[in-house]
């Protein structure tokens, strides 16, 4: 941990954050809005990488945790008129509970079975939202009366600050002894268990942390958009984007996941003139990265630095 | 009357699910690959059959053949462009290959889906059925196409069984699923077996896709749900167990039909999902799984 503060990665991140925090002074509201969404997405991807990169669990349902947080916060605000901040806290708590409920049966199974359990969780949540349309707004989505702020700059700073704090906590956790035990139990659970580590407890902890940040970010995103809908926070396609971001940026790097998410959202916007082909191009680029640079952007950069 | 209706409709749907899931489970059993572009390959077959029959006017039989051919080509493309490079890659550690194959085929499936959406729009397409008309069975008006679908599915599955259990190639495939190393020691090239399996898979997925296109119609939106349903049927039956997948396909097919008729079509998929979660909890290896 101590050598992290003197490492090149730390300085690069610091410079990037300083530059990013001054952006509202000279770029348009449109760019800020785009980056705000990208930052919340970055937190989704980082939280996912903690499970996938370190605990070695393929979570196909990141949007289950995100959706529970987002919809809990949205429903409490829209139907009961509770204050925004209380709703955000409750949304994150609901997501942690959902993470526990999902993790208990899911951790009994491994590999593809685990992936399917998480995928089913998303499909169930989607069905639930459509069936209880009175409460959730159904397929049309839920309109939320309150927002955190209407100023693009303020929203941007909140998102940037939130992403920075989340990144610091998640990265710190991944480099801590807990992160190392997680990594060990992901790679060889039998041996890690034989060394006396409680694998289930560590994985459960990873699940709870991942759920907390996913839910919190989902709730914040809902109050930024002013609406919660299946298409923006629950749909499997959103989950695929989270996964693609994390893989693009580099698994097991945490910070890379945020880079991947920002790249994905900004690239999607640049490719907008190509219309329907935008998704195709992004997926093709992601597939090429998976095939030729399995370590992702940051993984490739870091291994080059380690070699030199 | 409703009992017969559910029995007949459920059978056709279940047979179709079984056909779609068999190839999927075969690939997993032999090469340990979970192909998440499955739905995309099925939709590609159906859309190709639709385009050939309705746009190029080549006739229904030729159209269906073209659909199956396209699925075969797409399956080979999946293997050679995505799965094989990942399996052969030295930069990916062995224990992580499974995860990379999942991610890679998922992305590949999205690419196929987007290409279909780009050239043929997102609109639903119904392939012209090979047999038309309606017959009355036990007082239920049944489209002949539905009976045709069920018969073809059962025939193809029976042929597959014969191929796997009664021919030399099939026995090699079976052996590879039991012990890949043993097969190579006997002097059989594992890569050739994989190619045979992917060919069988492509044909099965193609037939299933074309039949689905005739029976229910497809659009590029059906890619995700089709993959998810094949995945859940295969896991429910036990990964790699073909007979388990067949049983699971009928359980899921009838459960969905029952819910659609007795409760509401909107809740169609929910009981099957609940059952899946329940089975995973008490029996994680699935109904007939080996692990």
HADDOCK unambig.tbl for C-alpha pairs under 7 A between the chains (distance, minus, plus):
assign (segid A and resid 58 and name CA) (segid B and resid 99 and name CA) 6.98 0.50 0.50
assign (segid A and resid 105 and name CA) (segid B and resid 281 and name CA) 5.91 0.50 0.50
assign (segid A and resid 109 and name CA) (segid B and resid 284 and name CA) 6.04 0.50 0.50
assign (segid A and resid 117 and name CA) (segid B and resid 277 and name CA) 6.76 0.50 0.50
assign (segid A and resid 120 and name CA) (segid B and resid 273 and name CA) 6.55 0.50 0.50
assign (segid A and resid 124 and name CA) (segid B and resid 270 and name CA) 6.98 0.50 0.50
assign (segid A and resid 276 and name CA) (segid B and resid 118 and name CA) 6.25 0.50 0.50
assign (segid A and resid 277 and name CA) (segid B and resid 114 and name CA) 6.83 0.50 0.50
assign (segid A and resid 277 and name CA) (segid B and resid 118 and name CA) 6.94 0.50 0.50
assign (segid A and resid 279 and name CA) (segid B and resid 114 and name CA) 6.97 0.50 0.50
assign (segid A and resid 280 and name CA) (segid B and resid 111 and name CA) 5.04 0.50 0.50
assign (segid A and resid 280 and name CA) (segid B and resid 114 and name CA) 5.65 0.50 0.50
assign (segid A and resid 283 and name CA) (segid B and resid 107 and name CA) 5.54 0.50 0.50
assign (segid A and resid 283 and name CA) (segid B and resid 110 and name CA) 6.90 0.50 0.50
assign (segid A and resid 283 and name CA) (segid B and resid 111 and name CA) 6.25 0.50 0.50
assign (segid A and resid 284 and name CA) (segid B and resid 111 and name CA) 6.76 0.50 0.50
assign (segid A and resid 287 and name CA) (segid B and resid 104 and name CA) 5.92 0.50 0.50
assign (segid A and resid 287 and name CA) (segid B and resid 107 and name CA) 6.12 0.50 0.50
assign (segid A and resid 290 and name CA) (segid B and resid 104 and name CA) 6.75 0.50 0.50
assign (segid A and resid 291 and name CA) (segid B and resid 85 and name CA) 6.94 0.50 0.50
assign (segid A and resid 291 and name CA) (segid B and resid 86 and name CA) 6.28 0.50 0.50
assign (segid A and resid 294 and name CA) (segid B and resid 91 and name CA) 6.93 0.50 0.50
assign (segid A and resid 294 and name CA) (segid B and resid 92 and name CA) 6.45 0.50 0.50
